[in-house]
């Protein structure tokens, strides 16, 4: 990828992140308005209730007091932008994952905590006098306000709770909608859904925090009184005092709902704005201004270190390929000058095949490490494999030995090796046997130490699961390539796609074989991973559409008879 295309992507995404931050700042006043309407509710004076709440929102004190919270929102938006735009790399062990992502996760946790704390600090300023101040007068002495400490701690707990449930082990993700919606429709839908879920979203953090405050609240107030040189009040001394204070629990629940809804809204705003289509072209125009932000599809697909850009480029190509009439598809089929060469199609096809090929290679290598069974290259092989297994069990049951010893591609490791030049078996000496036993003993001892295997060993199937979680560009590219090939029958006047049909069919068929191998060797992915099901159905659908459209020419498009037979059987089975 060129440096100009990378700079273009950075500028486009930076502008979207700035809009998401401004939208998050604006929604703070909406949430504050809702909070004031709830705590100042007057049934018999509705007009006075609404006007007094709006006057508080528009007052100079509110705008001045919101400055720390708005600064924390900007800081939170910066960390969230980094989470969305960071490179998604695979770390084989949990130790390496913690070493790389640990500081970023701690910074993100701090952002959640500071937003929760400042939200609680701002909102408590509008509550009753008993909950408003950190230190109050009691019997002529300054005392620490237990109610205020409880509400401030609720803000910290709500922020940490949201981080633990959403970002502790998972990365920030973006959900791409299947139905096209405008930005206003998306934001309105997100706002309504979040406000409806808000009452139930803060029940669990309120319960958890109440239990934690009962355990450590007395110690915390005692330490604060020593640091501030004030006395402690006699409120909230036990769990009964906490659970019987209905107003305090209501305020804590309301603060938790506001904080959790605020963070969920910011996350949805980023996802909605970053998932909007990027302005892309098939090829950069020769007469365009060099400083103009023009991004090609091939350049977008080549941004491997920014997952969002690659997804947007693949989605753009998929949407254009699915349309009945598309100017982008017509431009792909055109010849370029000078030379009347299919430069647009050649660059796009090479990039797509490179992505599919690298993904298939990585998937095959990850399954080889996970001890997945040998590949299954056709749908009828499963029945043949089951028949061979039943025959082997029958022979073992009745003592029937095979005439020829079975041959294995990779036999089990033994203490002796057989050379190909002669039939002399080399027996290891006592030194090799002792070192082998010591190594096995050491591995067994290490496996028994708690935490060693968890932190320093690669979990089985972790690389495969990582590939499937990030397979969205591959899902869209397979369908886009297939649709372009099908549309080339009527729209490709120069026959430029037909030269690459064998390579496309081979790449899709190879990916289908690896996915079928994974489905038969590791059945848990079929039920636990939705991305795996989407990938499998997308590859099968794409290969089927191409085979159906070019069924008469499959013999000329395939390089081997076995591949032709497998494709024909795949078409027959549907």
C-alpha positions in Angstrom: 0.0 0.0 0.0 1.3 3.5 -0.9 2.0 6.2 1.7 -0.6 8.5 0.1 -3.4 5.9 0.4 -2.5 5.3 4.1 -2.5 9.1 4.8 -5.9 9.3 3.1 -7.3 6.6 5.3 -6.0 8.2 8.4 -7.5 11.6 7.5 -10.9 10.1 6.7 -11.0 8.0 9.9 -9.7 10.9 12.0 -12.5 13.1 10.8 -15.0 10.4 11.7 -13.6 10.0 15.2 -13.8 13.7 15.7 -17.5 13.7 14.8 -18.0 10.7 17.1 -16.4 12.6 20.0 -18.5 15.7 19.3 -21.6 13.6 19.2 -20.6 12.0 22.5 -20.1 15.4 24.1 -23.5 16.6 22.9 -25.3 13.6 24.3 -24.0 14.4 27.8 -26.5 17.3 28.0 -29.3 15.0 26.8 -28.5 12.5 29.6 -28.2 15.3 32.2 -31.7 16.6 31.1 -33.2 13.1 31.5 -31.5 12.8 35.0 -32.9 16.1 36.2 -36.4 15.3 34.9 -36.3 12.1 36.9 -35.1 13.5 40.2 -37.2 16.7 40.1 -40.4 15.0 39.1 -43.6 16.9 40.0 -46.9 15.3 39.1 -49.2 18.2 39.9 -47.0 20.9 38.4 -45.7 19.5 35.1 -44.9 22.9 33.5 -42.8 24.1 36.5 -41.1 20.6 36.5 -40.0 20.9 32.9 -39.0 24.5 33.0 -37.0 24.2 36.2 -35.1 21.2 34.8 -34.3 23.1 31.6 -33.2 26.2 33.5 -30.7 24.0 35.4 -29.3 22.5 32.2 -28.9 26.0 30.6 -27.4 27.6 33.7 -23.9 28.9 33.9 -23.0 26.6 36.8 -23.9 23.5 34.7 -21.8 24.6 31.7 -18.9 25.4 34.0 -19.2 22.2 36.1 -19.4 20.0 32.9 -15.9 21.0 31.8 -14.1 18.2 33.7 -16.6 15.6 32.5 -16.3 16.8 28.9 -12.5 16.6 29.1 -12.8 13.1 30.4 -15.2 12.3 27.5 -12.6 13.5 25.0 -10.0 11.4 26.6 -12.3 8.4 26.6 -13.0 9.0 22.9 -9.3 9.1 22.1 -8.7 5.8 23.8 -11.8 4.3 22.2 -10.6 5.5 18.8 -7.3 3.8 19.4 -9.1 0.6 20.3 -11.0 0.6 17.0 -8.1 1.6 14.8 -5.4 -0.5 16.3 -3.9 -3.4 14.4 -5.4 -6.7 15.2 -2.5 -9.1 15.8 -2.5 -12.7 17.0 -0.7 -13.4 20.3 -0.1 -17.2 20.8 0.1 -17.1 24.6 -1.8 -15.1 27.2 1.5 -13.8 28.6 2.4 -12.1 25.3 -1.2 -10.8 25.0 -0.9 -9.2 28.5 2.6 -7.9 27.7 1.3 -6.1 24.6 -2.3 -5.2 25.5 -1.9 -4.9 29.3 -0.9 -1.2 29.3 -3.6 -0.3 26.8 -6.3 -2.1 28.8 -5.2 -0.4 32.0 -5.4 3.0 30.3 -8.8 2.2 28.9 -9.9 1.0 32.4 -8.7 4.3 33.8 -10.7 6.2 31.2 -13.9 4.3 32.2 -13.2 4.9 35.9 -12.6 8.6 35.4 -15.7 9.1 33.3 -17.8 7.2 35.8 -16.4 9.2 38.8 -16.8 12.6 37.1 -20.3 11.8 36.0 -21.3 10.8 39.6 -19.5 14.0 40.9 -21.4 16.2 38.5 -24.8 14.6 39.0 -24.6 14.6 42.8 -24.5 18.4 42.7 -28.2 18.4 41.8 -29.3 16.0 44.5 -30.7 16.7 48.0 -28.4 18.5 50.4 -27.7 15.3 52.3 -26.1 13.8 49.2 -24.5 16.8 47.6 -21.4 17.6 49.7 -18.3 15.5 50.5 -18.0 17.0 54.0 -21.0 18.3 56.0 -21.6 19.7 59.5 -22.9 17.4 62.1 -23.3 18.6 65.7 -20.9 21.4 65.0 -18.1 19.2 63.6 -17.0 18.4 60.1 -17.8 14.8 59.1 -17.3 12.7 56.0 -20.6 12.3 54.1 -21.2 8.6 53.7 -24.0 9.1 51.2 -21.7 11.2 48.9 -18.9 8.6 49.2 -21.4 5.9 48.3 -22.6 7.6 45.2 -19.0 8.5 44.0 -18.0 4.9 44.5 -21.0 3.9 42.5 -19.7 5.9 39.6 -16.3 4.2 39.7 -18.0 0.8 40.0 -20.3 1.4 37.0 -17.4 2.4 34.8 -15.3 -0.5 35.8 -18.3 -2.9 35.5 -18.9 -1.8 31.9 -15.2 -2.2 31.0 -15.1 -5.7 32.6 -18.2 -6.9 30.7 -17.4 -5.3 27.3 -13.6 -4.8 26.9 -11.8 -7.0 29.4 -11.0 -9.9 27.0 -12.5 -8.6 23.8 -11.4 -5.9 21.4 -13.6 -3.1 20.3 -15.7 -4.4 17.4 -18.0 -2.8 14.8 -21.2 -4.5 13.6 -22.0 -3.8 10.0 -25.7 -3.6 9.2 -27.1 -5.8 6.4 -29.8 -3.2 5.7 -28.7 0.2 4.5 -29.7 3.0 6.9 -29.0 6.7 7.0 -26.9 8.1 9.9 -30.0 9.7 11.5 -31.9 6.5 11.4 -29.0 4.6 13.0 -28.4 7.1 15.7 -32.1 7.3 16.6 -32.4 3.6 16.8 -29.3 3.4 19.0 -30.6 6.1 21.3 -34.0 4.5 21.7 -32.6 1.0 22.3 -30.1 2.3 24.9 -32.6 4.3 26.9 -35.0 1.3 26.9 -32.3 -1.0 28.2 -31.0 1.5 30.8 -33.2 0.5 33.7 -32.1 -3.1 33.7 -28.4 -2.4 32.8 -27.6 -0.9 36.2 -29.3 -3.5 38.4 -26.3 -5.8 38.6 -23.6 -3.2 39.2 -25.8 -1.6 41.9 -26.1 -5.0 43.7 -22.4 -5.8 43.4 -21.3 -2.3 44.6 -23.7 -2.5 47.6 -22.1 -5.7 48.7 -18.6 -4.3 48.2 -19.4 -1.1 50.1 -20.7 -3.2 53.0 -17.4 -5.0 53.2 -15.0 -2.1 52.7 -17.0 1.0 53.3 -16.2 1.4 56.9 -12.5 1.1 56.3 -12.6 3.6 53.5 -14.4 6.2 55.5 -12.0 5.7 58.4 -9.0 6.2 56.2 -10.5 9.3 54.5 -11.3 10.9 57.9 -7.7 10.4 58.9 -6.4 11.9 55.7 -8.8 14.9 55.8 -8.6 15.3 59.6 -12.4 15.1 60.1 -14.8 12.8 61.8 -16.9 10.0 60.4 -20.6 10.0 60.5 -22.7 7.1 62.0 -24.7 6.4 58.8 -24.4 3.3 56.6 -22.6 1.3 59.3 -24.1 -2.0 58.3 -25.8 -3.8 55.4 -29.2 -3.1 56.9 -28.6 0.6 56.9 -27.7 0.5 53.2 -30.5 -1.7 51.9 -33.2 0.1 53.9 -32.2 3.5 52.5 -34.5 3.5 49.4 -33.6 7.0 48.2 -29.9 6.3 48.3 -30.3 3.0 46.4 -32.5 4.8 43.9 -29.9 7.5 43.3 -27.2 4.8 42.9 -29.3 2.8 40.5 -30.1 6.0 38.5 -26.4 7.0 38.4 -25.4 3.5 37.2 -28.0 3.6 34.5 -26.8 7.0 33.3 -23.1 6.0 33.2 -23.6 2.6 31.6 -26.0 4.1 29.0 -23.5 6.9 28.3 -20.7 4.5 27.6 -22.9 2.3 25.5 -24.0 5.3 23.5 -20.4 6.4 22.8 -19.5 2.9 21.7 -22.5 2.7 19.4 -21.8 6.2 18.0 -18.3 5.2 17.1 -19.5 1.9 15.5 -22.2 3.7 13.5 -20.0 6.5 12.2 -16.9 4.3 11.4 -19.1 1.7 9.6 -20.3 4.3 7.1 -19.1 3.6 3.5 -15.9 5.2 2.5 -15.7 7.2 -0.8 -13.8 4.7 -3.0 -13.0 4.5 -6.7 -11.8 1.6 -8.9 -8.8 3.5 -10.1 -7.3 6.9 -9.3 -8.1 9.4 -12.0 -5.1 10.8 -13.8 -6.5 14.4 -13.8 -7.3 14.4 -10.0 -5.6 16.8 -7.7 -2.7 15.1 -5.8 -3.9 16.5 -2.5 -7.5 15.2 -3.1 -8.6 12.4 -0.8 -9.2 9.7 -3.3 -9.0 6.0 -2.1 -9.1 3.1 -4.5 -10.7 -0.3 -3.6 -7.4 -2.1 -4.1 -5.6 0.4 -1.7 -8.4 -0.1 0.9 -8.1 -3.9 0.7 -4.3 -3.5 1.2 -4.6 -1.7 4.6 -3.9 -4.8 6.6 -3.0 -2.9 9.8 -6.4 -1.2 10.1 -9.1 -3.8 10.2 -11.9 -1.2 9.7 -10.6 0.1 6.4 -10.2 -3.4 5.0 -13.8 -4.3 6.0 -15.2 -1.1 4.5 -13.3 -1.8 1.2 -14.6 -5.4 1.1 -18.1 -4.3 1.9 -18.0 -1.6 -0.8 -17.0 -4.1 -3.4 -19.6 -6.6 -2.2 -22.4 -4.0 -2.3 -21.4 -2.9 -5.8 -21.2 -6.4 -7.0 -24.7 -7.3 -5.8 -26.4 -4.4 -7.6 -28.3 -5.0 -10.8 -26.5 -2.2 -12.6 -23.3 -0.8 -11.3 -21.0 1.8 -12.7 -18.2 0.4 -10.5 -18.6 -3.0 -12.0 -18.6 -1.5 -15.5 -15.4 0.3 -14.8 -13.8 -2.9 -13.6 -14.5 -4.5 -16.9 -13.0 -1.6 -18.9 -9.6 -1.5 -20.6 -7.3 1.2 -19.5 -5.0 3.4 -21.5 -2.3 3.4 -22.6 -2.1 0.0 -24.0 -5.7 -1.1 -23.7 -4.8 -3.4 -20.8 -7.3 -4.6 -18.0 -5.3 -2.9 -15.3 -8.4 -2.3 -13.1 -9.4 -5.9 -13.1 -5.9 -7.2 -12.8 -5.1 -5.2 -9.7 -8.4 -6.1 -8.1 -8.2 -9.8 -8.9 -4.6 -10.1 -7.7 -5.4 -8.4 -4.4 -8.5 -10.5 -3.8 -6.7 -13.7 -4.6 -3.8 -12.7 -2.4 -6.1 -12.1 0.5 -7.9 -15.4 0.0 -4.7 -17.4 -0.5 -3.0 -16.0 2.7 -6.1 -16.6 4.7 -6.4 -20.2 3.5 -2.7 -20.8 4.2 -3.0 -19.4 7.7 -6.2 -21.4 8.4 -4.5 -24.6 7.2 -1.4 -24.0 9.3 -3.5 -23.3 12.4 -5.5 -26.5 11.9 -2.3 -28.5 11.5 -1.2 -27.2 14.9 -4.5 -28.1 16.4 -4.2 -31.8 15.2 -7.2 -31.6 12.9 -7.9 -34.7 10.8 -6.6 -35.0 7.3 -8.4 -32.8 4.8 -11.8 -33.8 3.3 -12.0 -32.6 -0.3 -15.5 -33.6 -1.1 -18.8 -33.9 0.5 -19.0 -37.7 -0.2 -15.8 -38.4 1.6 -17.4 -38.3 5.0 -19.6 -41.3 4.1 -16.6 -43.1 2.7 -14.6 -42.4 5.8 -17.3 -43.7 8.0 -17.5 -46.9 5.9 -13.8 -47.4 6.3 -14.0 -46.9 10.0 -16.8 -49.4 10.4 -14.8 -51.9 8.3 -11.7 -51.4 10.5 -13.7 -52.0 13.6 -15.2 -55.1 12.2 -11.8 -56.5 11.3 -10.4 -55.7 14.8 -13.4 -57.4 16.4 -13.1 -60.6 14.5 -9.3 -60.7 14.5 -8.9 -60.1 10.7 -5.5 -58.6 10.0 -4.9 -56.5 6.9 -2.8 -57.9 4.1 -0.7 -54.7 3.8 0.4 -52.7 6.8 -1.3 -49.3 6.9 0.9 -46.3 5.8 0.8 -43.1 7.8 2.0 -39.8 6.6 3.5 -38.9 9.9 4.1 -41.8 12.2 4.3 -41.5 16.0 7.6 -40.6 17.5 9.6 -43.6 18.7 12.9 -44.0 20.5 14.5 -45.4 17.3 14.7 -44.2 13.7 14.7 -46.2 10.6 17.0 -45.0 7.8 15.9 -45.1 4.2 19.3 -46.5 3.0 19.3 -49.7 5.1 17.1 -51.6 7.5 19.4 -51.3 10.5 17.6 -49.9 13.6 19.6 -47.4 15.7 18.9 -47.9 19.3 19.5 -44.7 21.4 22.2 -45.0 24.0 21.7 -44.4 27.7 22.5 -40.7 27.5 19.7 -40.0 25.0 17.2 -42.1 26.9 18.1 -40.3 30.1 17.8 -36.8 28.5 14.4 -37.8 27.0 13.0 -39.0 30.3 14.3 -35.9 32.1 12.7 -33.7 29.4 9.4 -35.5 29.8 9.6 -35.3 33.6 10.3 -31.6 33.4 7.3 -30.9 31.1 5.1 -32.9 33.5 6.3 -30.9 36.5 5.7 -27.6 34.6 2.2 -28.7 33.7 1.4 -29.3 37.3 2.4 -25.7 38.4 -0.8 -23.6 38.5 -0.8 -20.8 36.0 2.1 -22.0 33.8 0.0 -23.7 31.2 -2.6 -20.9 31.3 -0.2 -18.1 30.7 2.7 -19.6 28.7 1.1 -22.2 26.5 -0.9 -21.6 23.4 -4.5 -22.8 23.7 -5.6 -25.4 21.2 -7.5 -23.8 18.3 -6.7 -20.2 19.4 -5.2 -19.2 16.1 -8.1 -20.8 14.2 -10.6 -18.9 16.4 -8.7 -15.7 15.8 -8.8 -16.1 12.1 -12.5 -16.8 12.1 -13.3 -13.8 14.3 -11.5 -11.6 11.7 -12.8 -13.3 8.6 -15.4 -10.7 7.6 -13.4 -9.2 4.7 -12.9 -12.8 3.3 -16.7 -13.4 3.6 -17.5 -10.4 1.5 -14.7 -10.8 -1.0 -15.6 -14.4 -1.8 -19.2 -13.3 -2.6 -18.1 -10.2 -4.5 -15.7 -12.2 -6.7 -18.3 -14.8 -7.5 -20.9 -12.1 -8.4 -18.4 -10.3 -10.6 -17.6 -13.5 -12.4 -21.3 -14.3 -12.9 -22.0 -10.8 -14.2 -19.0 -10.9 -16.6 -21.1 -13.3 -18.8 -23.2 -10.3 -19.9 -21.1 -7.3 -19.0 -17.5 -8.3 -19.8 -17.3 -7.4 -23.5 -13.5 -8.1 -23.7 -13.4 -11.4 -21.8 -10.8 -10.2 -19.3 -12.4 -12.1 -16.4 -12.3 -15.5 -18.2 -8.5 -15.6 -18.0 -8.6 -15.6 -14.2 -11.5 -17.9 -13.7 -9.3 -21.0 -13.2 -7.4 -19.2 -10.4 -10.6 -17.9 -8.8 -12.2 -21.3 -8.8 -9.1 -23.0 -7.5 -8.8 -20.4 -4.6 -12.5 -20.8 -3.7 -12.4 -24.6 -3.9 -9.2 -24.7 -1.8 -10.8 -22.5 0.9 -14.0 -24.6 0.8 -11.9 -27.8 1.4 -10.2 -26.2 4.4 -13.4 -25.0 5.9 -15.0 -28.5 5.4 -12.0 -30.0 7.0 -12.4 -27.7 10.0 -16.1 -28.5 10.2 -15.4 -32.2 10.3 -12.3 -32.1 12.5 -13.4 -29.5 15.0 -17.2 -29.6 15.2 -17.4 -27.1 18.0 -16.8 -24.2 15.6 -20.0 -25.0 13.8 -22.1 -24.2 16.9 -20.0 -21.7 18.8 -18.8 -19.4 16.0 -21.3 -17.5 13.9 -18.4 -16.2 11.8 -17.5 -19.7 10.9 -21.1 -20.4 9.7 -21.1 -17.2 7.7 -17.7 -18.0 6.1 -18.7 -21.6 5.2 -22.0 -20.6 3.6 -20.5 -17.7 1.8 -17.7 -19.8 0.3 -20.1 -22.6 -0.7 -22.6 -20.1 -2.2 -19.9 -18.3 -4.1 -18.4 -21.5 -5.5 -21.8 -22.9 -6.4 -22.8 -19.7 -8.3 -19.6 -19.8 -10.4 -19.9 -23.6 -11.1 -23.6 -23.2 -12.1 -22.9 -20.3 -14.4 -19.8 -21.9 -16.1 -20.9 -25.5 -15.7 -20.4 -26.3 -19.4 -16.8 -25.1 -19.3 -15.7 -26.7 -16.0 -13.5 -29.1 -17.9 -11.6 -26.3 -19.4 -11.4 -24.3 -16.2 -10.0 -27.0 -13.9 -6.5 -28.3 -14.0 -7.1 -31.8 -12.7 -9.7 -34.5 -13.1 -10.1 -35.0 -9.4 -10.9 -31.3 -8.9 -13.4 -31.5 -11.8 -15.1 -34.5 -10.2 -15.3 -32.8 -6.9 -16.8 -29.6 -8.4 -19.4 -31.6 -10.4 -20.4 -33.6 -7.3 -20.7 -30.4 -5.4 -23.0 -28.9 -8.1 -25.2 -32.1 -8.1 -25.6 -32.1 -4.4 -26.5 -28.4 -4.4 
